[in-house]
Amino acid sequence: MFKDLHFLHPQYLSALWLIVPAALCLLYLSFVLRRKARRSFGEEELLARTSRPLKLAGEAALATLWVALLTLLVIAASGPVTRSLPTSIKAGSLQVICIMDVSKSMAAEDYRAIMPMKDGKPPELVPGPYGTRLDYAKYIVQSQLMPSLTGNQLGIVTYSGAGWEQVPLTDEWRSTKWVMDNFIFIGNAPGGGSHFDEGLMKALEMFDRDKISGREQVIVLFTDGGFSGDKEILSKALAAVKQKGIRMIIVGLGSPTPTPIPVYNPQGQAVDLFKLDGQVAMTSRDDAGLADLQLQSGAELIKLEPTGGNTLHISWAATLGGSKAESQDNPVFQYPLALALILLTALFMRGILPRRHLTF
């Protein structure tokens, strides 16, 4: 909560060097004068029956409360604020291309349990394929990346055997969502296999064609790590990404545990499991492949676990925006002010409570 705490008016804090000593002097003077007055008024034993006795320990505790009260008020007046994680990106500063794997392995339903309700039905009751790796990638883009990118450009490339431009770079989200809902599905890219080298080449082509001077370019590659492309083409693509100063983020999808791919009938009922050469095909996130790609590219690697827990802790505005991400200052003056009011109430109650209720 109090990460990056700073003050809007830090100069007010210097007043503590004057206020605290002055308060202590006044409190001590008060103690001395009251003690002198009591001694001149009568015997201490008789006075103690009808008024509070003057004890140094009690006066020290009282002084501590007053100093704490005044300190909290000065801190509150200084305008303490905390800086939140970036929640937005400066408009007109980025061009982002999401590259999405639409090969067969992306049909594994690792994420069904953490997907949102669909047509009023909980995810486990949604008929047909739901919660696939591709579904979750699209969900993350629509629910988290796009809100962070308002006022910036986003393009989408799908790949299997080759890269395919699904959405050109645009800042118009309505058409982007429509294309994602209707045209980005398993198999909707030329060829077969998982050639993210071709997806990268297509993204580079789009950046070269639609480059806007002054805008930072970012590639977000959604993949489960499987690769059946050309290593030489991949090396060339990654070299071009670095040479052009394009930032790259790798988003690893899927469970590290082997998972089958369900097959559905037209009514949306699971009737079989996808087979290769007569055997049930099992697919898992290729962590070794992801690590190798990260090593070659120098990109940031984010793994979206099927539990969904880590997704909640990702600040996509900070991840995508880099230096273009914008943070927000959250005022927290209410906390020291509330504590000061509690102390003031305690001091007030001390003044009106009968002697037998006093603790100091």
C-alpha positions in Angstrom: 0.0 0.0 0.0 2.8 2.5 0.9 5.2 1.6 -1.9 7.0 4.6 -3.3 5.7 6.9 -0.5 6.4 10.6 -1.1 5.0 14.0 -0.2 3.4 16.7 -2.3 4.7 19.3 0.2 7.8 17.9 1.8 8.9 21.3 3.0 6.1 21.1 5.7 8.0 18.3 7.4 10.8 20.6 8.3 8.3 22.3 10.7 8.7 19.3 13.0 12.1 20.6 14.0 10.3 23.6 15.5 7.0 22.2 16.6 8.2 19.1 18.5 10.8 21.0 20.7 8.3 23.8 21.2 5.6 21.4 22.3 8.0 19.6 24.7 9.0 22.9 26.2 5.4 24.0 26.7 4.5 20.7 28.2 7.4 20.8 30.6 6.6 24.4 31.5 3.0 23.4 32.2 4.2 20.5 34.4 6.5 22.8 36.4 3.9 25.5 36.9 1.2 23.0 37.9 3.5 21.3 40.4 4.5 24.7 41.9 0.8 25.7 42.1 -0.1 22.4 43.9 2.7 22.8 46.4 1.6 26.3 47.3 -2.0 25.3 47.4 -1.8 22.6 50.0 -0.5 19.2 51.0 -0.1 16.7 48.1 -1.9 13.8 50.0 -5.0 15.9 50.5 -5.0 17.2 46.9 -4.5 13.7 45.5 -7.9 12.7 46.9 -9.8 15.2 44.7 -7.4 15.7 41.7 -5.0 13.8 39.5 -1.5 13.4 41.1 1.4 14.9 39.2 3.7 12.0 38.3 6.7 12.3 36.0 5.8 8.9 34.3 2.3 10.1 33.6 3.5 13.4 32.3 6.0 11.7 30.0 3.3 9.5 28.5 1.1 12.5 28.0 3.9 14.4 26.3 4.5 11.4 24.0 0.9 11.4 22.9 0.9 15.1 22.2 4.1 14.9 20.2 2.7 11.9 18.2 -0.5 13.9 17.6 1.3 17.0 16.3 3.7 14.8 14.2 0.8 13.0 12.5 -1.0 16.3 11.8 2.2 17.7 10.1 2.6 14.5 8.1 -1.0 14.7 7.0 -0.6 18.4 6.0 2.5 17.4 3.9 0.3 15.5 1.5 1.6 12.0 1.6 0.9 10.0 -1.6 1.9 6.6 -2.9 2.5 5.8 -6.5 0.4 2.9 -7.8 1.5 0.5 -10.5 1.0 2.0 -13.9 -2.6 1.7 -15.0 -2.4 3.3 -18.4 0.0 4.1 -21.3 0.5 7.5 -22.7 -1.8 7.8 -25.7 -0.1 7.9 -29.1 3.2 6.4 -27.8 3.0 2.7 -28.8 2.4 0.4 -31.7 1.8 -3.2 -30.4 1.4 -6.4 -32.4 0.1 -9.5 -30.7 1.2 -12.7 -32.4 -1.0 -15.7 -31.6 -0.4 -19.4 -32.2 -3.5 -21.0 -33.8 -2.0 -24.5 -34.2 -3.7 -27.6 -32.9 -2.0 -27.7 -29.5 -3.6 -24.4 -28.7 -7.0 -26.2 -28.5 -6.1 -27.9 -25.2 -8.6 -26.6 -22.6 -6.1 -25.8 -19.8 -8.0 -22.6 -18.8 -11.7 -23.7 -18.8 -12.0 -23.6 -15.0 -10.8 -19.9 -14.8 -12.7 -18.5 -17.8 -15.5 -16.1 -17.2 -19.2 -17.1 -17.6 -20.5 -17.4 -21.1 -24.1 -16.8 -22.1 -25.0 -16.9 -18.4 -23.4 -20.3 -17.9 -20.4 -21.2 -15.7 -17.4 -22.3 -17.7 -17.8 -26.0 -16.8 -21.3 -26.0 -18.4 -20.4 -24.1 -21.6 -21.0 -26.5 -24.5 -18.3 -27.0 -27.1 -14.6 -25.9 -26.9 -14.1 -23.3 -24.2 -11.1 -22.2 -22.2 -8.5 -23.3 -24.7 -5.1 -21.7 -24.7 -6.1 -19.6 -27.6 -9.4 -18.6 -25.8 -7.3 -17.4 -22.8 -4.9 -15.5 -25.0 -7.8 -13.6 -26.6 -9.4 -13.1 -23.2 -6.2 -11.5 -21.8 -5.9 -9.3 -24.9 -9.4 -8.0 -24.7 -9.8 -7.7 -20.9 -6.4 -6.5 -19.9 -4.1 -5.4 -22.8 -6.6 -3.4 -24.8 -7.8 -1.3 -21.9 -4.2 -0.5 -21.1 -3.5 0.5 -24.7 -6.3 3.0 -25.2 -5.2 5.7 -27.6 -2.4 3.5 -29.0 -2.3 1.1 -31.9 -2.7 -2.7 -31.7 -2.4 -5.2 -34.5 -2.9 -9.0 -34.5 -1.1 -11.7 -36.4 -2.0 -15.4 -36.2 0.4 -18.2 -37.3 0.5 -21.9 -37.8 2.6 -22.9 -40.9 2.8 -19.2 -41.9 2.0 -15.8 -40.4 -1.4 -14.1 -41.3 -2.3 -10.5 -40.7 -5.7 -10.6 -38.9 -5.9 -7.1 -37.7 -3.8 -4.2 -39.1 -2.4 -1.7 -36.6 -5.4 0.3 -35.4 -6.6 2.1 -32.3 -10.3 1.2 -33.0 -11.2 -1.6 -30.6 -14.7 -2.4 -31.8 -13.5 -3.8 -35.1 -10.6 -5.5 -33.4 -12.8 -7.3 -31.0 -15.2 -8.4 -33.8 -12.3 -9.9 -35.7 -11.0 -11.6 -32.6 -14.4 -13.1 -31.9 -15.1 -14.3 -35.4 -11.9 -14.9 -37.3 -9.3 -15.9 -34.7 -9.7 -19.6 -34.1 -7.7 -22.8 -34.2 -6.4 -23.5 -37.7 -7.2 -20.0 -39.1 -3.7 -19.4 -40.5 -2.0 -20.9 -43.6 -0.2 -24.3 -43.3 0.3 -26.5 -40.3 2.7 -26.8 -37.4 3.8 -24.0 -35.1 6.1 -21.6 -36.9 6.4 -18.5 -34.7 9.3 -17.5 -36.9 6.8 -16.8 -39.7 4.6 -14.9 -37.2 7.5 -12.7 -36.3 8.4 -12.0 -39.9 4.8 -10.9 -40.6 4.8 -8.6 -37.6 8.1 -7.0 -38.8 6.5 -6.5 -42.2 3.5 -4.7 -40.6 5.8 -2.5 -38.5 7.9 -1.5 -41.5 4.7 -0.7 -43.6 2.8 1.2 -40.9 5.6 2.7 -38.8 4.8 6.1 -37.2 7.8 8.1 -36.2 8.2 8.6 -32.5 6.2 5.6 -31.4 7.8 2.7 -29.6 7.1 -0.8 -31.2 6.3 -3.8 -29.1 5.7 -7.5 -30.0 3.7 -9.8 -27.7 4.1 -13.4 -28.7 1.5 -15.8 -27.4 2.8 -19.4 -27.6 2.8 -22.7 -25.7 6.5 -23.0 -26.7 6.1 -25.5 -29.4 8.2 -24.8 -32.5 8.4 -26.6 -35.8 9.6 -23.7 -38.0 12.9 -22.8 -39.6 15.6 -22.0 -37.0 17.5 -19.9 -39.6 14.4 -17.8 -40.3 13.9 -17.4 -36.6 17.4 -16.2 -36.0 17.0 -13.6 -38.8 13.7 -12.5 -37.4 15.1 -12.1 -33.8 18.1 -10.2 -35.1 15.8 -7.8 -37.0 13.7 -7.3 -33.8 16.8 -6.3 -31.9 18.3 -4.2 -34.8 15.0 -2.2 -35.1 14.8 -1.6 -31.3 11.5 -3.5 -31.0 10.7 -4.7 -27.5 9.5 -8.2 -27.3 7.4 -10.0 -24.6 6.8 -13.7 -24.7 3.6 -15.0 -23.1 3.8 -18.7 -22.3 0.4 -20.5 -22.4 -0.7 -23.9 -21.2 -0.1 -26.3 -18.4 3.3 -27.9 -17.9 1.4 -31.1 -17.3 0.5 -33.1 -20.5 -3.2 -32.4 -21.5 -5.4 -34.1 -24.1 -7.3 -32.1 -26.7 -11.1 -32.8 -26.6 -13.1 -33.4 -29.8 -16.7 -32.1 -30.0 -19.7 -33.0 -32.1 -21.9 -30.2 -33.7 -24.1 -30.2 -30.6 -21.1 -29.1 -28.5 -20.7 -32.5 -26.7 -17.2 -33.9 -26.1 -17.2 -37.2 -28.0 -13.5 -38.1 -28.3 -9.9 -37.0 -27.8 -7.7 -35.9 -30.6 -5.4 -38.7 -31.8 -2.2 -38.9 -33.8 -1.3 -42.2 -35.4 -4.1 -43.9 -33.4 -2.8 -42.6 -30.1 -4.3 -39.8 -27.9 -2.2 -36.7 -28.5 -1.0 -35.1 -25.3 0.3 -31.5 -25.2 2.0 -29.4 -22.6 3.7 -26.0 -22.3 7.2 -26.4 -23.6 9.2 -24.6 -20.8 12.5 -25.6 -22.3 11.5 -24.1 -25.7 10.3 -20.9 -24.0 13.5 -20.5 -22.1 15.5 -21.0 -25.3 13.5 -18.4 -27.1 13.9 -16.0 -24.2 17.6 -16.6 -24.3 17.9 -15.9 -28.0 15.6 -12.9 -28.0 16.4 -11.3 -24.6 12.7 -10.8 -24.3 10.6 -10.7 -21.1 8.9 -14.0 -20.4 5.5 -14.2 -18.7 3.8 -17.6 -18.0 0.1 -17.6 -17.6 -0.6 -20.5 -15.3 -3.9 -22.3 -15.6 -4.7 -21.4 -12.0 -5.0 -17.8 -13.2 -3.4 -16.5 -9.9 -0.4 -14.9 -11.5 -2.5 -13.1 -14.1 -3.9 -10.9 -11.3 -0.4 -9.6 -10.4 0.6 -8.6 -13.9 0.6 -4.9 -14.6 0.1 -5.0 -18.4 0.4 -1.2 -18.6 3.9 -1.3 -17.1 4.9 -4.4 -19.0 3.8 -3.1 -22.4 4.4 0.6 -21.8 7.9 0.6 -20.4 8.9 4.2 -20.2 5.6 5.2 -21.7 3.6 3.8 -18.8 1.9 6.3 -16.6 1.5 5.9 -12.8 -1.1 7.5 -10.6 -0.6 9.2 -7.2 -2.9 7.9 -4.5 -3.4 10.3 -1.5 -2.9 8.6 1.9 -3.1 11.7 4.1 -6.3 10.2 5.7 -4.3 7.5 7.6 -2.1 9.9 9.7 -5.1 12.2 10.1 -7.3 9.4 11.4 -4.6 8.4 13.9 -4.3 12.0 15.0 -8.0 12.2 15.6 -7.9 9.0 17.6 -5.2 10.4 19.8 -7.0 13.7 20.2 -10.1 11.8 21.3 -8.0 9.8 23.8 -6.6 13.0 25.2 -10.0 14.6 25.4 -11.5 11.5 27.2 -8.6 11.6 29.6 -9.5 15.2 30.6 -13.2 14.3 31.4 -12.9 10.8 32.9 -13.1 10.6 36.7 -9.9 10.0 38.5 -10.5 6.4 39.2 -10.7 5.6 35.5 -7.3 7.1 34.7 -4.5 4.8 33.6 -1.8 7.6 33.5 
